[in-house]
Amino acid sequence: MPPEVQEQLDTLGQKLIEGNKRMDLFQEMIEESRASLKENTELIKEVKEIVELGKTFFKIAKYVGVLFKWIATIGAGFAAIWASFQHFGNK
């Protein structure tokens, strides 16, 4: 084989080896990105659960507030009736 051809083959072999090294680095970067993405996805799921719990808490608080409003209204009515009996009952 002529020396020029052998030199070109050696150069090509070196370039292939360098290309393989770069591909290995890319593969490592992709695997790290996937691991990071998986971790971020889990964190987002946890945050979503917390937000959903917060929404549920505020819904319950709203219903409790409405219940207390009705209880206070009924209680105020009873207090007014009781006060009127006390006031007019003593005369």
N, C-alpha and C positions, 0 to 999 in steps of 0.2 A: 504494500500500500504506500502510495506517495506520502511524503512527510506533510504536505499541505493538507491533505485529506485527514490524516491522523490528527493534525493540529485543530482542524475544524471540528472533528468528532470530540476531541478533548474539551474544546470550548463549549460545544453543545452539551456535553455531559455535565460540565460545571454549571451551566445555566439551568439545566434540569434539576440538579441538586439544590441550587439556590431557590428555584421555583418551588420545589417540594418543601424547603424550610419555610418559605413565605406562606404556603398553603397550610402548613402545620400551625403557624402563628395565627392565621385567620381562623382556623378551626378552634384554637384555644380561645380566641376573642369571642367567637360565636357561642361557645359553651359558657363562658363567663356572662355574656349578655343574656343567655337563656336562664341561667341561675338567678341573675339579678331581676329579670322579668318575672320569674316565678315568685321570688321574694316580694316584689312590689305588688303582684297580684294578690298574694295572701294578705298583705297589709291593707290593700284597698278593700278586700272582703271584710276585714275586721272593722275598718272605718265605716263601711256601709252598714254593718250590723249595729254599730254604736248609733249611727244616725237614725236607723229604723227604731231602735229602742227609745231614742229621744222623741221621735214623732209619736210613738205609742204613749210615752209618758205624758206628753202635752195633750194628747187626745183624752186620756184618763183625767188629767187635771181639769180640762175643759168641762167634762161631764160632772166631775165633783163640784166644780164652781157653780154649774147650773143647779145641781141638787141643793147646794147650800143656799143659793139665791131663793129657791122655792121654800126651803125650810125657814129662812129668815122672813120671807113674805108672810107665810102662814103664822109664824111666831109673832110677828108684828101685829097681825090681825087679832090673834088671841090676846095679846097684851093690851091692845086698844079696847077690846070688849071687856077684859078684866078691869081695866082702869075706869071704864064708864060704869061698870057695876059698883066699883068701890066709890066712885064719886056720887052717883045717884042713889046708891043704897043707903048712905048715911043720912039722907034728908028725910 
